[in-house]
């Protein structure tokens, strides 16, 4: 019986959804004043990147920004520290730091320290996506990455290696940390398609946030799901279509069906070659239907997939020769 997307999510996340803070996570978010700034910011930054959030109780934008900072720092899993400084309660410290040219008169102000030096900063409340990019850039300069980046890379490799169940678990884990990640949603849909669980994949597709609908990761994954549905039926007729097509090589409608069946059976290279054969004989047949289907395959397989790259080279050679 086909499972649902929610079952995959729950099945892979019983421990992570407990609400417990990972060991050591609390130490990555602290308050600082005149007495501990040097130790907890400047000296600490020699080992770990440190973000300093300069705020004040009366500052409305600060109240919007600080929770976003805390969320992203927690997601970093101890790879970056957040230090919060109330400039109103620490005016002497603010005055001292002002001598470094920091614009502390305009808060919220977030300053990144690395190796004891000011590395970068930004002012004002920023969207979560921008704050995340800022932290990712800081980690990159420090020779590190967000844990989510590692999870995504591992999940994609697992899917490429044919370990779809492992990939689904990793994409599920990533969606818990980043529920608006198009890469995680697209990967989850593709993993469920690879597991031959179209209902669960359709369920996942329906839960993708609407603002991600036009993202290439989502459109590509949905194309893969649509092709899977089309190909599943056609694949059952594959041998019949092979024989019929061999007997009538110029019946292009039949060859289109054969390409769909081959793709549904996982024979991507042969599916692409079947469409390329049509294009070699008549590239304008049926308003370029063979090219249209081939481009659908590329989107569904992924634009960096080896089969896509190989077939695209052949298409390019054919069109521009």
GUKE-495742 format. One record per residue (C-alpha): residue in three letters; x, y, z. Coordinates in steps of 0.001 Angstrom, whole numbers, plus 524288, in hexadecimal, padded with zeros to 5 digits. Layout:
(ALA, (X, Y, Z))
...
END
This chain:
(UNK, (80000, 80000, 80000))
(UNK, (8054A, 80D5F, 7FC3C))
(UNK, (8095E, 815F5, 80784))
(UNK, (806C2, 82479, 808DC))
(UNK, (810B6, 82F55, 8095B))
(UNK, (80D19, 8322A, 81798))
(UNK, (8105B, 8241D, 81B44))
(UNK, (81DDF, 825DC, 81574))
(UNK, (81F8D, 8328A, 81CE9))
(UNK, (81B15, 82CD4, 829E0))
(UNK, (8222E, 82012, 827F3))
(UNK, (82F38, 826DA, 8261D))
(UNK, (82DC8, 83132, 830AE))
(UNK, (82905, 82B67, 83D7B))
(UNK, (83532, 82FA7, 844BC))
(UNK, (836CF, 83CC0, 83E01))
(UNK, (828C3, 840D8, 84094))
(UNK, (829E2, 83F0F, 84F3D))
(UNK, (82CBE, 84D91, 85104))
(UNK, (8392D, 84B07, 85898))
(UNK, (84475, 8545F, 85694))
(UNK, (850D3, 84D82, 851ED))
(UNK, (85B72, 84C49, 85C1B))
(UNK, (863FD, 8585B, 85C52))
(UNK, (85A9B, 86051, 853EE))
(UNK, (85743, 869D0, 85EF5))
(UNK, (86567, 86E49, 85FEA))
(UNK, (864DD, 87341, 851F1))
(UNK, (85B4C, 87E20, 855B7))
(UNK, (85F92, 886D6, 860ED))
(UNK, (85ED1, 894CB, 865F5))
(UNK, (86ADE, 89D3D, 86765))
(UNK, (86EBC, 8A99E, 86E73))
(UNK, (87B10, 8B14B, 87179))
(UNK, (8807D, 8A667, 879FB))
(UNK, (87FBC, 89B01, 8707E))
(UNK, (87FAD, 8A113, 862E8))
(UNK, (88E25, 89EDE, 86072))
(UNK, (88DA4, 890AE, 864D0))
(UNK, (8808F, 88CBB, 85EE1))
(UNK, (881C5, 8944A, 85229))
(UNK, (88F89, 89835, 84E55))
(UNK, (896FE, 88CB5, 85433))
(UNK, (88C44, 882E6, 85138))
(UNK, (88C5C, 88725, 842F6))
(UNK, (89A15, 881B4, 84185))
(UNK, (893ED, 8741F, 841ED))
(UNK, (885EE, 87617, 83D55))
(UNK, (87F09, 880CA, 83572))
(UNK, (87785, 889E9, 83E72))
(UNK, (86BB7, 89243, 83B29))
(UNK, (8692C, 89DC4, 8441D))
(UNK, (85B32, 8A2AC, 84471))
(UNK, (85ADA, 8B0BA, 84942))
(UNK, (84D1A, 8B3D0, 84DD8))
(UNK, (84513, 8BBA2, 8579F))
(UNK, (83829, 8B90E, 85EA2))
(UNK, (8316F, 8C477, 857D6))
(UNK, (83594, 8C017, 84A21))
(UNK, (82A39, 8BA0E, 8429A))
(UNK, (83249, 8B4BA, 83727))
(UNK, (83B73, 8AE65, 84111))
(UNK, (83020, 8A66D, 8463A))
(UNK, (82D9B, 8A191, 83858))
(UNK, (83BCA, 89E7D, 8353E))
(UNK, (840A3, 897DE, 841A4))
(UNK, (8379E, 88BE1, 840D2))
(UNK, (83BDD, 889F5, 832A4))
(UNK, (84A24, 88A80, 836A6))
(UNK, (847C9, 880E1, 841AE))
(UNK, (840BC, 87762, 838A4))
(UNK, (84BA5, 8775A, 82E9B))
(UNK, (85671, 87666, 838C0))
(UNK, (84FA4, 86AA9, 83EDF))
(UNK, (84E90, 8649C, 83162))
(UNK, (85D44, 86651, 82FEE))
(UNK, (85F05, 85C13, 83A89))
(UNK, (869EF, 862A2, 84226))
(UNK, (871C2, 8672C, 83657))
(UNK, (86F21, 8757C, 8391B))
(UNK, (86C8A, 87D1A, 845AE))
(UNK, (862A2, 887F4, 847EA))
(UNK, (865DB, 8922B, 8522D))
(UNK, (85B5A, 89C2F, 85593))
(UNK, (85F22, 8A9A0, 85A99))
(UNK, (85513, 8B30F, 86018))
(UNK, (85AEE, 8C030, 85C25))
(UNK, (85249, 8C7A7, 865A6))
(UNK, (85708, 8BFB4, 87146))
(UNK, (86519, 8BFCB, 86C6A))
(UNK, (86765, 8CDB8, 86802))
(UNK, (875BF, 8CDC5, 86BCA))
(UNK, (87824, 8C1A1, 86399))
(UNK, (8706D, 8C78E, 8585A))
(UNK, (87895, 8D3E3, 858FC))
(UNK, (88517, 8CBF4, 858E0))
(UNK, (880AE, 8C3EB, 84D26))
(UNK, (87C42, 8D03F, 8465E))
(UNK, (88A92, 8D3FE, 84590))
(UNK, (88C29, 8C895, 83C14))
(UNK, (882DF, 8CF8E, 832E7))
(UNK, (87762, 8C691, 835AA))
(UNK, (86A88, 8CDE6, 83312))
(UNK, (86491, 8CAD4, 84051))
(UNK, (85B82, 8D672, 83F4D))
(UNK, (85395, 8CE86, 8356C))
(UNK, (84E6D, 8C1FC, 83B3A))
(UNK, (84C07, 8B6FF, 83977))
(UNK, (859F8, 8B4F2, 83568))
(UNK, (85FFF, 8A78A, 8337B))
(UNK, (86ED1, 8A693, 832F8))
(UNK, (87650, 89A4C, 82F41))
(UNK, (8834A, 897CE, 83613))
(UNK, (88D47, 88DD6, 83169))
(UNK, (89B41, 88BF9, 835F7))
(UNK, (899DB, 8975F, 83F52))
(UNK, (89610, 8A0F7, 8349C))
(UNK, (8899A, 8A713, 82F58))
(UNK, (886D7, 89F87, 822D5))
(UNK, (879A8, 8A496, 81E36))
(UNK, (86D18, 8AAF8, 822E9))
(UNK, (85F3B, 8AE7F, 81F38))
(UNK, (85541, 8B826, 82481))
(UNK, (84699, 8B770, 82635))
(UNK, (83D07, 8AC32, 826DC))
(UNK, (83F3F, 8A2E3, 81B75))
(UNK, (8373F, 8979A, 815D8))
(UNK, (83B0E, 88A30, 81AC0))
(UNK, (8406F, 88694, 80D69))
(UNK, (849E1, 89218, 80DA4))
(UNK, (84E53, 88F43, 81B84))
(UNK, (8508D, 88116, 817C8))
(UNK, (858CB, 8853D, 80C21))
(UNK, (860AF, 88E3A, 814F2))
(UNK, (86380, 8831D, 81E67))
(UNK, (8668A, 8799F, 81368))
(UNK, (8703E, 88365, 80DB1))
(UNK, (87693, 88507, 81B02))
(UNK, (877EF, 8765D, 81CA6))
(UNK, (87D7F, 87501, 80F05))
(UNK, (88803, 87EFC, 81210))
(UNK, (88AF2, 87740, 81E53))
(UNK, (88C32, 86ABC, 81650))
(UNK, (87F5E, 864D9, 81AE8))
(UNK, (87140, 86325, 81678))
(UNK, (863D3, 8626F, 81C97))
(UNK, (8600C, 8548C, 820A9))
(UNK, (8548F, 8558C, 81742))
(UNK, (85E1B, 85723, 80C02))
(UNK, (864B9, 84A68, 80FB6))
(UNK, (857B5, 84372, 81142))
(UNK, (85347, 8481E, 803D3))
(UNK, (85FD5, 8438D, 7FD5D))
(UNK, (85EDE, 83634, 80401))
(UNK, (85080, 834CB, 8005D))
(UNK, (8530D, 83818, 7F222))
(UNK, (85E3C, 82E66, 7F180))
(UNK, (855E5, 823CD, 7F7BC))
(UNK, (84B46, 82630, 7EDA4))
(UNK, (85533, 825F6, 7E288))
(UNK, (85ABF, 81930, 7E7D4))
(UNK, (84D5B, 812CE, 7E7E0))
(UNK, (84B2F, 81366, 7F69A))
(UNK, (83E14, 81A48, 7F5B8))
(UNK, (83966, 81632, 8033F))
(UNK, (84588, 81BF6, 8099E))
(UNK, (843FC, 82830, 80160))
(UNK, (835C0, 829C1, 80582))
(UNK, (839C5, 82927, 813CD))
(UNK, (8442D, 83386, 811C8))
(UNK, (83B13, 83C7E, 80A2B))
(UNK, (83120, 83AC7, 8151A))
(UNK, (83B67, 83EE7, 81EFB))
(UNK, (83ECF, 84AB7, 816B6))
(UNK, (83090, 84EC6, 81597))
(UNK, (82F6B, 84F01, 8245A))
(UNK, (83AAF, 8589A, 8251D))
(UNK, (8370B, 8605B, 818E4))
(UNK, (82895, 85EA4, 81592))
(UNK, (82996, 86853, 80A58))
(UNK, (83541, 8620E, 803A8))
(UNK, (831F3, 85F87, 7F54B))
(UNK, (83D6E, 85624, 7F460))
(UNK, (83805, 84E04, 7FF9C))
(UNK, (82A27, 84DCB, 7FA2E))
(UNK, (82EBC, 84A99, 7EC76))
(UNK, (837C8, 84004, 7F189))
(UNK, (82D18, 839FD, 7F9D5))
(UNK, (823C9, 83945, 7EE45))
(UNK, (82E4A, 8330E, 7E5CB))
(UNK, (831E3, 82954, 7F076))
(UNK, (823BD, 8250E, 7F1EB))
(UNK, (82291, 823A7, 7E334))
(UNK, (82ED3, 81B25, 7E35E))
(UNK, (82892, 812F2, 7EE17))
(UNK, (81CBF, 8112F, 7E520))
(UNK, (813D5, 817F8, 7EECC))
(UNK, (80C98, 82181, 7E5ED))
(UNK, (801C5, 82432, 7EFB5))
(UNK, (80B8D, 82847, 7FA16))
(UNK, (812D2, 8305B, 7EFF6))
(UNK, (80617, 836FB, 7EC08))
(UNK, (80348, 83990, 7FA67))
(UNK, (810A1, 83FCD, 7FC01))
(UNK, (80EAC, 847E6, 7EFC0))
(UNK, (801D5, 84D10, 7F513))
(UNK, (8088F, 85182, 8019A))
(UNK, (81313, 859A7, 7FADE))
(UNK, (81190, 867F5, 7FEFD))
(UNK, (80AD0, 86F6B, 7F40C))
(UNK, (815C2, 8795C, 7F2E3))
(UNK, (81EE5, 86E64, 7EE86))
(UNK, (81629, 869B0, 7E36B))
(UNK, (81E44, 86FF8, 7D8AA))
(UNK, (82B7C, 86BFB, 7DE24))
(UNK, (832F7, 86309, 7D4A7))
(UNK, (834E5, 858CA, 7DF4F))
(UNK, (82622, 857CF, 7E0F6))
(UNK, (82241, 85881, 7D2AC))
(UNK, (82C7A, 84E2E, 7CF7D))
(UNK, (827F4, 8450D, 7DA49))
(UNK, (819CC, 84697, 7D63A))
(UNK, (81D97, 843C1, 7C833))
(UNK, (82420, 83744, 7CCFE))
(UNK, (817B0, 83397, 7D430))
(UNK, (80F42, 83628, 7C832))
(UNK, (81849, 82E2F, 7BF77))
(UNK, (81850, 82332, 7C969))
(UNK, (80978, 82294, 7C8CE))
(UNK, (80992, 822A2, 7B9F9))
(UNK, (814BC, 81910, 7B8D5))
(UNK, (80F8B, 80F43, 7C2B4))
(UNK, (8044D, 80B95, 7B9C4))
(UNK, (80C85, 80C25, 7AD75))
(UNK, (81766, 803E4, 7B37F))
(UNK, (80E1C, 7F86C, 7B4B6))
(UNK, (80CBB, 7F8BD, 7A5E7))
(UNK, (81B47, 7FA7E, 7A341))
(UNK, (81E15, 7EDD4, 79C0E))
(UNK, (8120D, 7EF50, 793A2))
(UNK, (815E6, 7FD39, 79048))
(UNK, (823C6, 7F8E6, 78D06))
(UNK, (81EB1, 7EEE7, 78356))
(UNK, (814B6, 7F80F, 77D4E))
(UNK, (81EA3, 80305, 77BFF))
(UNK, (828B4, 7FA07, 775CC))
(UNK, (81E76, 7F5F7, 76BD2))
(UNK, (81A96, 80412, 768E9))
(UNK, (826B3, 80C9B, 76B17))
(UNK, (82075, 81881, 764AF))
(UNK, (81472, 81860, 76D87))
(UNK, (818C4, 8239A, 77622))
(UNK, (80CA8, 8233D, 77EC5))
(UNK, (8103A, 81541, 7821D))
(UNK, (81E4C, 81935, 784CE))
(UNK, (819C1, 823F4, 78E18))
(UNK, (81264, 819A2, 795C9))
(UNK, (81E68, 810E9, 7958D))
(UNK, (826C6, 81BED, 79B15))
(UNK, (81D0B, 81DF6, 7A618))
(UNK, (81D06, 80F64, 7A8FF))
(UNK, (82BD9, 80EC4, 7A8FD))
(UNK, (82C90, 81A33, 7B24F))
(UNK, (82261, 813E5, 7BB0B))
(UNK, (82AAF, 8078B, 7BB3E))
(UNK, (836A3, 80F5E, 7BF37))
(UNK, (83D80, 80DE0, 7B219))
(UNK, (8407C, 81C4F, 7B0D4))
(UNK, (84B49, 81BF2, 7A6AE))
(UNK, (8431B, 813B7, 79D5A))
(UNK, (83741, 81C60, 79FCC))
(UNK, (83F1E, 8286F, 79C1E))
(UNK, (844E7, 821C8, 7901C))
(UNK, (8374F, 81DE8, 78B89))
(UNK, (83330, 82C2C, 78B90))
(UNK, (84000, 83082, 78578))
(UNK, (83DAF, 826D8, 77A56))
(UNK, (830CF, 82DBE, 77767))
(UNK, (837B3, 83ADB, 77758))
(UNK, (8422B, 835E4, 76E0C))
(UNK, (837B4, 831D3, 7645F))
(UNK, (82E7D, 83D66, 76615))
(UNK, (83165, 84755, 770A9))
(UNK, (824ED, 84EEB, 76DCC))
(UNK, (81BAD, 84352, 76E3C))
(UNK, (80F32, 8463B, 775CF))
(UNK, (81410, 853D1, 77984))
(UNK, (8208F, 84E63, 77F53))
(UNK, (819C3, 84489, 78833))
(UNK, (825F8, 83C24, 7898D))
(UNK, (82E15, 847A9, 78E20))
(UNK, (8234E, 84BC9, 79788))
(UNK, (82306, 83E42, 79DAD))
(UNK, (831D6, 83DC9, 79E58))
(UNK, (8323B, 84AC2, 7A596))
(UNK, (827FD, 8456E, 7AEF0))
(UNK, (83104, 839F3, 7B182))
(UNK, (83C4A, 84346, 7B457))
(UNK, (83435, 84AE5, 7BE2B))
(UNK, (82F5C, 83E88, 7C4B3))
(UNK, (83CBD, 83807, 7C556))
(UNK, (8436B, 84469, 7CA0A))
(UNK, (84BD1, 84D7A, 7C1EB))
(UNK, (85889, 84842, 7C79E))
(UNK, (854DB, 839E6, 7C68C))
(UNK, (85ECF, 83226, 7BE6D))
(UNK, (85424, 82D1B, 7B548))
(UNK, (84F3C, 83AFD, 7B334))
(UNK, (85CE2, 84003, 7B056))
(UNK, (85FB4, 8350C, 7A6A4))
(UNK, (852CB, 836B7, 79F74))
(UNK, (853E5, 8458C, 79F7D))
(UNK, (86124, 84496, 798D3))
(UNK, (85B35, 83C09, 78E42))
(UNK, (84FC2, 84571, 78CB3))
(UNK, (858E0, 85103, 78B8F))
(UNK, (8611B, 84A03, 78162))
(UNK, (854EB, 84697, 779AC))
(UNK, (84ED9, 8543C, 77A0D))
(UNK, (85B31, 85BEC, 77750))
(UNK, (86228, 852F4, 76DC4))
END
